[in-house]
C-alpha cells in the first residue's frame, strides 16, 4: 500500500468517529501499555543492539518513562476530555461558554534515534488520548528498535488507526508530501526547518522538539559535591546523546579546580566499570563519532580515556579553557564531551547566553535565591532545573518543549493531550429572553452598548 493510500485509509477511518469515544481511547491506551509490558525484553534487546544501552538506562529512559506516561494518561483522561466551562461577560448575560477538546484528525509523528522507543511512543500516547489516528516514522539509524516498534504497533492496532512507515530520507520525504492534520517532529533544528516548510505548504500545525546548546551554570555558592554528581549523570546519560543534556559548563573561577577534581571522581565512580565491561552507550554511527573527535582538536583535555572506534565507544571527556569562537561551541555537541568556561560575574554570562540561540534547557546550581531569580527572569529557555539536571522530564505535571530555535509546542502529561487537541470554543445562548439592545435598529442601542464596553 502506498503512503497516499495509507493516509486516505486513515482519514476515512477517522471520519467514522470511532476514535472520539472515551471508551475507545482508554481501551487503546490500555492495549498499548500491555503490549509494552509484553515486549519489554525485546525492547531492551533492540535498544542495546542499536545503542549499547544498559538495562538500567533502557528501562529508566525508554520503557519506564513510557509506562509512566501511559499510566498517567489512563488515570486522568476522563477529566481531560470533559468540556471546560469558562466565564461569560455581562454583555452576554443568559449564555454559557464552553471549551471542547476535539482531535485534529490524522497525526504524523517523526521520531529520532537517541531515545528511539520512548520518543516514538510518548507523543503517540498524546495522539491516542486526544482521539487521533497516527502514522509513526521511527528513525532508520536505530533499525532494531524500529523493527520492534513496528511489531508492537502491527500486533496491537489496525493500520487504518495507527501504523508505522519505516525507512530513511526517501520515505520521510514521501510522508511529508501528504496532508495531515498535525505533525509532531523530534530531532535536529536543521531537519525541523524542513518539516515546518513542508507543513506550511499544507497549513498544518506542528510541534517541533529540537535541541541546542543548553548551558549549565555552577555558581560560587553551589554545593559542589551534589553539582558534580548530578551534572555527570545528566551529561553522560546515553553517552551525552540527549537533547536536554548540559552542553557546556560555566563554572565560577574560584571553584573551577575543586569542581573538576570532584567531577572526575564522580565520572570514574559512575562509568569506569561500565566502560571496562563495554556497557557504556555507544555513539550511534561513525559519522557522529568522527564529528565528536573533530571537536577535540587543539583543546586541553582535562579528562578523557581512550576512545574505541571499532565499537563506537567514546568515554566521558572534559575540555578546559574553551572559547566561544571554538568549533565545539558552534553547534550542539550531542555527545559525551563537556567544555568548561570559567566566569567571574553572573551578569556577564547571562549576556553571552542571551546572544546565542535560545536553549532547550538550562541548569543552575546555586544556594542563592537572588541568583536563581535573576537567571530565571533574564534568560529564555525551554525548561530546566535548579540544582539538578535532566529531571524536569521526570514529572508529567511539567510541559516539555523548546522556544525559538530549540522548538515550539510542548507535551508530556496533559500537555500531550492538549497538543493533539483543537480547543473548540462554543457559546450556548438562552432563548428564554432576548436583549433588544444588541440590535442596531432599536432606540438607544448605541449609548447602551457603549456602557457595556467601558
C-alpha positions in Angstrom: 0.0 0.0 0.0 1.4 3.4 -0.9 1.7 6.2 1.6 -1.0 8.2 -0.1 -3.4 5.2 0.1 -2.5 4.7 3.7 -3.2 8.3 4.6 -6.5 8.1 2.8 -7.4 4.9 4.6 -6.7 6.5 8.0 -8.6 9.6 7.2 -11.6 7.5 6.2 -11.5 5.7 9.5 -11.2 8.9 11.5 -14.3 10.2 9.9 -16.3 7.3 11.2 -16.0 9.0 14.6 -14.8 5.8 16.3 -11.6 7.4 17.8 -13.6 10.2 19.5 -15.3 7.9 22.1 -13.8 7.9 25.6 -14.1 4.1 25.9 -12.3 3.5 22.6 -9.4 5.8 23.6 -9.0 4.3 27.1 -9.1 0.8 25.6 -6.3 1.6 23.1 -4.1 3.1 25.8 -4.5 0.0 28.0 -3.7 -2.2 25.0 -0.6 -0.1 24.3 0.5 -0.5 27.9 0.1 -4.2 27.9 1.9 -4.5 24.6 4.9 -2.6 26.0 5.0 -4.9 29.1 4.7 -8.0 26.9 7.6 -6.9 24.7 9.8 -5.4 27.5 12.8 -7.7 26.9 12.6 -7.3 23.1 12.7 -3.6 23.5 15.7 -3.6 25.8 17.5 -6.1 23.5 16.8 -3.9 20.4 17.9 -0.7 22.1 21.1 -2.5 23.3 21.9 -3.7 19.8 21.3 -0.2 18.3 23.0 1.9 21.0 24.6 -0.5 23.5 22.4 0.9 26.3 22.5 -1.0 29.6 19.3 -2.5 31.0 19.3 0.3 33.6 19.4 3.1 31.1 17.0 1.3 28.7 14.4 0.8 31.4 14.8 4.2 33.0 14.8 6.3 29.8 12.9 4.1 27.3 10.4 1.7 28.9 9.8 3.1 32.4 9.3 6.6 31.2 6.8 5.4 28.6 4.9 3.3 31.0 4.7 6.2 33.5 3.3 8.4 30.7 0.6 6.0 29.6 -0.4 5.2 33.1 -0.8 8.9 34.0 -2.8 9.4 30.9 -5.1 6.5 31.6 -5.7 7.8 35.1 -6.6 11.4 34.0 -8.1 11.1 30.5 -11.8 11.2 31.5 -11.2 14.5 33.3 -9.2 16.0 30.5 -12.0 15.2 28.0 -14.7 17.0 29.8 -15.8 20.3 28.2 -14.4 23.2 30.2 -16.8 25.8 31.5 -15.5 29.4 31.4 -16.9 32.7 32.4 -19.2 34.8 30.2 -19.2 38.6 30.1 -22.1 40.7 31.4 -22.9 41.8 27.8 -23.8 38.1 27.0 -26.0 37.5 30.1 -28.1 34.4 29.7 -25.4 32.5 27.8 -22.9 29.9 28.9 -19.3 29.4 27.5 -17.5 26.1 27.0 -14.2 24.9 25.5 -14.3 21.4 23.9 -11.2 19.5 23.2 -11.6 17.7 19.8 -9.0 15.6 17.9 -7.2 17.2 15.0 -7.6 14.0 12.9 -4.6 12.4 11.3 -1.2 12.9 13.0 2.3 12.3 11.7 4.9 11.5 14.4 8.5 11.6 13.3 10.8 10.2 16.0 14.6 10.5 16.5 17.3 7.9 17.1 18.7 8.9 20.5 15.7 7.6 22.6 14.2 5.6 19.7 11.5 3.8 21.7 10.3 6.5 24.2 10.3 9.4 21.7 8.2 7.4 19.4 5.6 6.3 21.9 5.4 9.3 24.2 3.8 11.6 21.5 1.7 8.6 20.3 0.2 8.4 23.8 -0.9 12.0 23.4 -2.3 11.4 19.9 -4.3 8.4 21.1 -5.6 10.2 24.2 -6.8 13.1 22.1 -8.7 10.8 19.7 -6.4 11.0 16.6 -5.2 8.4 14.1 -1.5 8.4 13.6 1.3 7.5 11.3 4.7 6.8 13.0 8.1 7.3 11.4 10.8 5.8 13.6 14.5 6.6 12.9 16.4 4.5 10.3 19.6 4.9 12.4 18.2 2.5 15.1 16.8 -0.3 12.9 16.4 -2.9 15.6 14.3 -0.7 17.7 12.3 0.4 14.6 11.6 -3.3 13.9 10.3 -3.8 17.5 8.2 -0.6 17.3 6.6 -1.9 14.0 5.9 -5.3 15.6 4.2 -3.7 18.6 2.0 -1.4 16.5 1.1 -4.0 13.9 0.0 -6.6 16.5 -1.8 -4.0 18.7 -3.7 -1.7 16.3 -5.3 -1.9 12.8 -3.3 0.1 10.2 -6.3 2.4 9.5 -5.9 3.6 13.1 -2.2 3.5 14.0 0.6 2.5 11.6 4.3 2.6 11.1 6.3 3.6 8.0 9.9 2.5 8.2 12.7 3.8 6.0 15.1 6.7 5.5 15.1 10.1 3.9 13.1 8.9 0.9 10.3 7.6 3.0 10.3 10.8 5.2 10.1 13.0 2.1 7.2 11.0 0.8 5.4 11.2 4.1 5.8 15.0 4.2 4.2 15.4 0.8 0.9 14.1 2.2 -1.8 16.2 4.0 -2.0 15.7 7.8 -4.0 17.5 10.5 -1.0 17.7 12.9 2.8 16.9 12.6 4.9 16.2 15.7 8.7 16.1 15.0 11.6 15.4 17.3 15.1 15.9 16.0 17.6 18.4 14.8 16.9 22.1 14.1 18.1 21.7 10.5 15.5 18.9 9.7 12.9 20.7 11.9 13.0 23.6 9.4 12.4 21.1 6.5 9.4 19.7 8.4 8.0 23.1 9.1 8.4 24.2 5.5 6.5 21.1 4.3 3.8 21.7 6.9 3.5 25.3 5.9 2.6 24.3 2.3 -0.4 22.4 3.7 -1.1 24.9 6.6 -0.6 22.0 9.0 0.1 22.9 12.7 3.3 21.4 14.1 5.1 20.7 17.3 8.9 20.8 16.9 11.0 19.3 19.7 14.5 20.3 18.7 17.7 21.0 20.7 20.5 23.5 21.0 23.3 24.3 23.4 21.9 24.0 26.8 24.0 25.8 29.5 24.9 24.5 32.9 26.0 27.2 35.5 27.7 26.3 38.7 27.9 29.4 40.9 30.4 30.0 43.6 27.9 29.1 46.4 26.9 25.8 44.9 27.1 22.5 46.7 30.0 21.2 44.6 29.6 17.5 45.6 26.0 17.4 44.6 26.6 19.5 41.5 29.4 17.3 40.2 27.4 14.1 40.7 24.2 15.4 39.1 25.9 17.1 36.2 27.9 13.9 35.5 24.7 11.9 35.4 22.8 14.3 33.2 25.7 14.9 30.8 26.8 11.3 30.2 23.4 9.6 30.3 23.0 7.9 26.9 26.6 9.0 26.1 25.5 12.6 26.0 23.2 11.9 23.1 20.3 13.7 24.9 18.7 16.9 23.6 18.5 18.3 27.1 21.9 17.3 28.3 24.1 20.0 29.7 26.0 21.1 26.5 28.6 23.3 28.2 29.5 24.3 31.8 30.0 27.8 33.2 31.9 27.4 36.4 32.8 30.3 38.8 36.6 30.8 38.6 37.0 30.4 42.4 35.5 26.9 42.3 36.8 25.6 39.0 39.7 23.3 40.1 37.8 22.0 43.1 34.8 21.2 40.9 36.9 19.5 38.2 38.5 17.2 40.8 35.2 16.2 42.3 33.6 15.9 38.8 36.3 13.4 37.6 35.8 11.4 40.8 32.1 11.1 40.0 32.7 10.2 36.4 35.1 7.3 37.4 32.7 6.1 40.1 29.7 6.0 37.7 31.3 4.9 34.4 34.7 3.2 34.8 33.3 -0.2 35.5 30.7 0.2 32.7 33.4 1.2 30.2 35.6 -1.8 31.2 32.6 -4.1 30.7 31.7 -2.4 27.4 28.3 -1.3 28.8 28.7 2.4 28.1 26.2 3.6 25.5 27.9 3.9 22.1 27.8 6.7 19.6 25.1 6.0 17.0 27.4 5.8 14.0 30.8 6.5 12.6 29.8 9.9 11.2 28.8 11.2 14.6 31.9 9.5 16.2 34.2 11.5 13.8 32.2 14.6 14.3 32.8 14.4 18.1 36.5 13.6 17.6 36.9 16.8 15.5 35.7 18.8 18.5 38.8 17.8 20.5 41.4 19.2 18.1 43.5 21.9 19.7 41.9 21.7 23.1 43.2 20.9 26.6 41.7 17.6 27.6 41.4 17.6 31.4 39.9 14.2 31.4 39.2 11.5 28.8 40.1 7.9 28.4 40.9 6.1 25.2 38.3 6.0 22.5 37.5 2.8 20.6 36.1 3.5 17.1 35.7 -0.2 16.4 32.8 -0.3 18.9 32.0 3.4 18.7 32.9 3.9 22.3 33.5 7.5 23.3 34.2 7.8 27.0 33.3 10.9 29.1 35.6 13.8 28.1 36.3 17.1 29.8 37.7 20.1 27.9 39.2 23.1 29.7 39.7 26.8 28.6 37.1 26.7 25.8 36.2 29.9 24.0 33.0 30.8 22.2 34.7 31.0 18.8 35.9 27.4 19.1 34.4 24.8 16.8 32.8 22.9 19.7 30.8 25.9 20.7 29.2 26.5 17.2 26.7 23.6 17.3 25.0 21.3 19.8 27.6 18.7 20.9 25.2 15.7 21.3 27.9 13.5 22.8 29.9 12.9 25.9 32.2 16.0 25.8 31.8 18.7 28.3 33.5 22.1 27.6 34.3 24.2 30.6 34.3 28.0 30.6 35.1 29.9 33.8 33.4 33.2 34.8 33.5 35.9 37.3 30.2 37.8 37.2 26.8 36.2 36.6 25.7 39.3 34.6 28.4 38.6 32.0 27.4 35.1 31.3 23.7 35.9 31.1 24.6 38.4 28.4 26.6 35.8 26.5 23.9 33.2 26.8 21.3 35.6 25.5 23.5 36.3 22.5 23.1 32.7 21.4 20.0 30.8 20.1 17.5 30.1 22.9 18.4 26.8 24.5 16.1 23.9 25.1 17.3 23.6 28.7 19.2 25.4 31.4 20.7 24.1 34.6 21.7 26.3 37.5 23.5 25.2 40.7 23.3 27.8 43.5 22.1 28.3 47.0 21.2 32.0 46.3 17.6 32.9 45.7 18.7 36.2 44.2 20.9 34.4 41.6 18.2 31.9 40.9 15.6 34.6 40.3 17.9 36.7 38.2 18.7 33.8 35.8 15.1 32.7 35.6 14.0 36.2 34.9 16.7 37.2 32.4 17.3 34.0 30.3 14.8 32.5 28.0 14.9 28.7 27.7 12.6 25.7 27.2 12.8 24.3 30.7 15.3 23.2 33.2 16.3 22.6 36.8 17.7 24.4 39.8 20.3 22.2 41.5 19.7 19.2 39.2 19.8 18.2 35.6 17.5 16.3 33.2 14.8 15.6 35.8 12.4 18.3 34.5 11.4 15.4 32.3 10.6 13.2 35.3 7.2 14.8 36.1 4.1 14.6 33.9 2.9 17.8 35.5 5.6 19.9 33.7 5.1 20.5 30.0 8.3 19.8 28.0 9.2 21.8 24.9 11.6 24.4 23.4 11.5 28.1 22.5 12.9 29.8 19.5 15.5 27.7 17.7 15.0 24.9 20.3 11.5 24.2 19.2 7.8 25.1 19.5 5.0 23.5 21.3 5.2 21.1 24.3 4.0 17.7 25.6 4.0 15.3 28.5 1.1 14.6 30.7 -1.9 16.8 30.0 0.2 18.9 27.7 0.4 15.9 25.3 -3.4 15.7 25.3 -3.7 19.5 24.7 -1.1 19.4 21.9 -3.0 16.9 19.9 -6.4 18.5 20.6 -8.0 21.5 18.9 -9.8 23.7 21.5 -13.2 24.4 20.1 -15.0 27.4 21.7 -18.7 27.2 22.0 -21.2 29.8 23.4 -24.6 28.4 24.3 -27.2 31.2 24.3 -30.6 31.2 26.0 -33.9 31.5 24.2 -35.8 32.4 27.3 -35.3 36.1 26.7 -33.7 38.4 24.2 -31.9 41.8 24.8 -33.1 44.3 22.2 -30.1 46.4 22.8 -28.0 44.1 20.7 -29.9 45.1 17.5 -28.9 48.3 15.7 -32.4 49.5 14.8 -33.5 49.8 18.4 -33.6 53.2 20.2 -30.7 54.0 22.5 -28.8 50.8 21.3 -25.5 52.7 20.7 -25.5 54.5 24.1 -26.2 51.3 26.0 -23.6 49.3 24.0 -21.0 51.9 24.9 -21.8 51.5 28.6 -21.2 47.7 28.3 -17.8 48.1 26.7 -16.5 50.7 29.2 
